[in-house]
């Protein structure tokens, strides 16, 4: 995965190149297909990258479900601890390897990085059916996540090379659909493989090949990675010219001065006003928004008396809201001030979260959660679009790796601290107020879960206000220069 060679006829960085894939279609069919790809996806090349993401994301969800089921089966008697260890192994590498992965992505051939990572992940998946220990699952998860931490920044850094700037918002909307809309497909495949393994594979040879539901899922996941690698290898991504490669010298082939590159990336991430705003807004906002995931079930049970079905109602409303937000942004992208909408969507999310925690009627609360989803979809799509538009090609790997690291850290912090904070505030409320306070003559029930969600909304509001202030500081600095 080191820098590749390139001659004088190599495509220039950042420029779209015509597709060289052969086609047997008639000329009118070819024209229609090209027009469809350009109008919807920005370019035929990005359409192939998007297909690769859809295929590999479906496999990712399928593989994650299979690994979770295998961990529970192997760790019989201590299922919770086994599952926690395996899932933690999918998170931990991001804190340590994420930043340096961005440096490597900026130095190496990004197409080769993605193809190598996909093939490597396919090999790991093929071996998983024969793993019979939690330690083996943990090690496999660590390796998988390390390759993913290389693949993701390489993919994000490549998008502006395949899509015109005016289509970046739509491209990021489609990426959200590919990344998260494929979960139901992965779950459905897991159910299908469970039935197939019971109906078709009950012989000894099938047992030797591990053709149970988990084994079939791992083999299918391996195949998705190979298909994604094939699609990516056809992409017309730019390669460095001979002059650029010689100027880099050993820097592109060896890990010389990696920390200098790392510092340069972090310095740019926090000095550029737009990049700083996106990083702070997304990461800090996720601390507040992430608490909704573990606390939503408690809120639905304790305050709404809706039980598990009420929590499912929330998750559905959140998902529909995200889809609506992504769709609205795609439709109105050409008329939007992206930075303004990004920051004010954060502020709006804070108010929706505070409102959702204040009502006791499930339909009203679900409507507020739907509003949170709209804001979340807006923030995600516009955040990535702003980074694509404001970061040069040679810096994108480090910037997106920095973003992924911040996001993972904040989400993990929210998931871990949310339940603990809820218990602490519940004890506090019970001791001093007996969980009831009077506001303007009205008794208000304030258990820990409601107080925690209110606090989460304050965190998101602070993130939005800081993002607005960060942009204004940047604008004032530009006016003075």
N, C-alpha and C positions, 0 to 999 in steps of 0.2 A: 504493500500500500504506500509506496514512496512515489515521489513526483515522476510523472511520465514524460517521455520525450515528445517533442512537437516540432514540426517543420514550419516553413514559411507560409504554408497553406492552412495552418491550424486556425480554427475559428477564434475570434477575438473574445476575451472575457466580457461577459455582460451583454453580448449580442445574440439575438435569436437566429438560429440557422434553420434552413429548410429541412424537412424530414427526408431521410434517404431510404425509408422503408419501402420496399417494392409493393405494388398493389395490382390486383387483377380486375379492379373495378373499371366500369366504363367511365368516360370522361365526365358526363353529367353526375354520375354517382360519386365520383371522386371530388368534384367541385362541391357537391352538397355536403359530403362528409367533412371536407376541409372547413367549409363555412360553419358547420355545426360546432366543430372542435374549437374554432377561433372564437365564436360568439359565446359559447358556454364556458369553455375551459381556458381561453386565452391563446392556446396553441395546441396543435396535435401532440407536441412533445410533452407538455404538462398533462395532457390527457393520459399518456402512458405512465407518467410518474404517479398520477392520481390512481390509476388502476393498480399499480404496484402497491400503493399505500392501502387501498381497499383490501387487496388480497392478503397482504402481510398483517394488517390490523385484525382481520377476521381470524387469521391463524393465531395471532397474539392472544386474543380473548379466549379462543379455544384452548390454547396451550396453558394459559393461566388457570382456567377452570380445571383442566386435567391435572396440572401440578398440584392444585389445592386438594383435589379429591385423592390423589396418590399420597400426599402428605398425611391426610386424615386417616387413610387406610394403613399406612406404614406405622404411624404414630398411635395406633390403637391403645387406649388407656390414658393417653395424654394428648388427645387430638388438638386441643387449643394451643398448647405450647409448640407442637410440631408445626402447625399451620402458621403460627406467628413467626417462627424462625425462618421458614421458607419465604414468606412474604417480606420479612425484613431484609432478606438477602436480595430482593428485587429493588429495594429502596436505598440501602446503604452505599453501594458503589457510586451513586450519583453525587454524594457529598464529597468524596475523595477523588474520584476519577473524572467527574464531570468537567471541572475547569480545564484540566490538562487535555481532555478529549477535544475541547474547542481549539486548543493550540495545534493539535495534530491534524484536525480537519482543515485548518487554514493552511497547513503546510503540504498536505498530501492531495493527491488526485481524488476529488470527492466522488466521482463515479466509481472509481476502484474501491474506495472506502465502503460505499454502500453495497456493492456487489460482494466484496469479501465478507462483510458483516452478515449479509443474508445467507451466503453459503455456509459460513461458520455456525450460524444459529441453526441452520438445517441439520448440520452434523450433530450438534448437541441434542436436538430434538429426537433424532433417530436413536440416540443412545439412552434416552430417558426411560423407555419401557423396560429396560433391563436394570435400572437402579432400584435397589431394595433397602436403602437406608436413608435416614433424614440427612445425614452428613453429605451423602451423594447428591441429594436434591438441593441442599444449600449451595454446594459448590457449583452445580449446574446452573442454578439461578444467578449466582454471582457472575459466571461467565456470560450468560445470556444478557444480563443487564449491562455488562461492560460493553458488549458489542452494540447494544441498543443506544448507549450513551454516545457512541461514535456515529451511528446511523442517523439519529434524529437531527443533530446540528448540521450534518452533511446534507440531509434532505432540505432542511429549512434554508440553508445557505445557497442551495441550488435553484430554488424557486424563482428568484428574480432573473436568473439566466434563461429561463424558459418561458416567462410570461411578461408581456408588456406592463409597464408601471400602472396603466389605467385599469388593468385586470387583476391586480394583486389582491384587492379586497375580495373579489369573487373567488379567486384561487384559495385564499385562506378559509373562506366559508366552506368550500368543497372539502378542504383538508379536515375541518372539524367534523363534517359528515362522515368522512372516511375513517377518522380515528375513533369516534364515539358512536356513530350510527351503526357500526358493524357488530356491536355487542350482542344484540338479539340474534343475529345470524350465527355468531360463535356459540351462543347458548343452545340454539336449535340444533346445530351440528353435534353438540355434546350429547343431547338427548337422542338424536338419530344413531350415533355410534353406540350408545348404550343398548338400544334395541337390536342393532345389527350384531353386536357381539353375543347377545343372548340367542338370537335366532339362527345365526349362520356359523358361528365359530365355537363349537363345543368339543372338538377333537383334540388329541394330544399335540398334533403338529401346530394347531392354532395356539395352544398354550405355550409351546416352545417359542413361537414368534411374538408372544405377548399381544395377541389380537383380541384383547379385551377392550372395554370402552375407552380406557385411558390410553392404551397402546395405539388404537386406531386414531385417537385424537392427536397424539404426538406425531404419528406418521403423516397425518394430513397437514399438521402445522409445518412439518419439515417441507412438504411439497409446496405449501404456500410461499415459503421463503425462497425456494428455488424458482418458482414462477416470477416472484417479484424481482429476483436477481436478473432473470432473462429480460424482463421489461426494462429494467434500469440500464442494462448494458447497451440498449439501443438508443439511449438519450443523447442528443447532440450537445452535451455539456462542454463548456470552453476548456481548453487546455493551455498551459503556459507556453509562451514562445521560448525559443532557444536562448534569447537574450535574457529573458526573465529568469530562466532556470540557472543560467550561468551567474547572474547577479546574486541569486540566493546561495550559490556555492554549496558548501556542506550543510548549510542551514536546513535545506529541504530534505536531506538524506540522513541527518543525524539529529539527535535531541540536544543540539547546542543552544545554550541560553533559553531553555523553555520558560523559566520563571520570568525572564525579561518580557517575553511575548505575553505571558499570563498577566503580568502587571500592566502592560500596555492595554490589553483588552479590558481589564477591570477599571483602569483609569478612564478609558473612553466611555465605558458603560455608565459611569457616575459623573462625568463631566459634560457629556452631550445632553442638552436639556430634554430632548424628546426621548432618547434612549433611557435616561435616568427616570423620566416620568413613567414610562411603560414598565420598567423593572420594578420600581417602587409600588406603582399602582397595582400591577398584577400580583406581586408577591405578598404585599401587606394585605391587600383585599382578600386574598385566599386564606389568610389567618382567620379572618372573621367568617367568610363564607364556608370554609372547611368545617367549622364547628357545627354547621347545620346538618351535616351527614350523621355524626354519632348521636346528636341530641334530638334529631327530628323524631325518632321513634319514641323517645321519652316524652316529648311534648305531645305527640299524638295520643299517647296512652294516658298521661297524667292530667292534662288540661282539657283535651278534647274528647276523652273517653272513646276514642275511635279505634284503639288497638292497632294491630299490625296492618290491617287494611287501610287505616288512616295514614300510616307511614307510606304505604304503597301509593296512596292518593297524592301525597306530597311529591314523591319521586317522579310520578307521572307528570304532575304539573310542572315540576322543575325542568324535566326533559323537553316537554312541549314548549315551555318558555324559551329555552336555549335555541330550539329549532326555529321558533318565531323570530327571535332576535337575529339569528344568523341570516334568515331570509330577508328581513327588513333591511339589514345593512347591505346585503347584496343588491337589493333593488334600488336603494337610495345612495349608493356609494359615490356617484359622480357629483352629487349635490351636497355632500357632507364636509364639514370641517372636522377631519378625523381626530385631531388632538382634542378639540373641544368636546366632541361627542364622547370620546374615550373617558375623559375626566368626569364629565357630568353623569355618565352612566354609572361610574363608581359611586358618586353621591346618591343617585337615585336608588341604587342597590341597597345602600345603608337604610334609607327610609322604608323601602319595601320589607327588609328584614325586621326592622323595629316594629312595623305594622303587623307583620305575620305573627310575631311573638306576643302581640297585645290583644288579639281577638280570641274568642272561645268558640266560634262557629267554624266548622271545618271548611265550608264552602268559601267563606270570606278569607280564611287563612290560606287555602289553596290558591285563591286568586292572587294573593300577595306573593306567594312562592312562585307563581307563574311570572309575576313581574320581576322577581329576582332572576329567574331564568333568562328573560329577555335581556336584562342588563348584563348578565354573565356572558351570554353569547356575543353581545355587542363588544364588550371589553376584550374578550379573547381574540375575536377576528380583527378588530382595529388595532389591538396591541401588536400582533404579529405583522400586520400590514405596515404599521409605522416603522417597525424595525427593518423590514425589507426595504422600505423607501429611504431610510436615513442612515443606513450602514453600508460602507463600501464592501466590495466583494472579498477583499483580503482580510476583513475583520469579522465577517458574519459568523464564522464557526465559533469564535470565542464569545461573541455576544449572545448567540442562542444557547451555547453551553452554559453561560452565566445565568441566563434566564431560567433554563431548566433546573439548574442547581438551586436557585432562589425559590422557585415554585415548589420543588420537592421538599426543601427544608421547611417552608411555611406550611404546606399541607400536612406534613408529618407532625409538626408542632401543634397544629390545630386539632388533628385527630387524637393526639396524645394528651394534650392539655385540656381539651374541651370537657370530657367526662370528669376529670379531676376538679376542674374549676366549678362544674355544676354541683358536685357533692359539697365542696367547700362553701359555696354561696348558699346552698340549701341549709346547711347547718347554721350559718350566720343568720339567715332570714328566720329560721325557726327559733333561734335563741333570743333574738332582739325584737322581732315583730310577730312571732308565731305565724309567719308566712302571710300575714295580712297587713296592709297599710291603708290609711285613709287619704284619698286625694280628692280635694274639693268636695268633701262630703260623701264620696263614693268609696266603698270598700274594694280594694284591689288585691287579688290573690297573687303573691310574688314568691313562688317556689324557686329553687336554684336554677332550674332549666330556663325559666323566663328571664331571670336576671342575667344568665350567661348569654342568651341570645341577644338581649339588649346590649350587653357589653360588646358582643361580636359586631353588632350594627355600628356601635361607636367606633370600633377599630376600622371598619370599612369607610365610615365617614371621614375619619382622620386621614386615611389613605387617599381618599378623593380630594380633600382639602389640600393635602401636601402636594398631590399631583398638579392641582390647579396653580398653587404657588410656585412649584418647580418650573412649570411652563412660563409663567410670568417673569420669573427671574431670568430664564433663558432669553425671552424676548427683549427684556430690558438690556441684557448684556449685548445682544446683537445690535440694538439701537445705538449703543454707545461706541461700538466698534466701527 
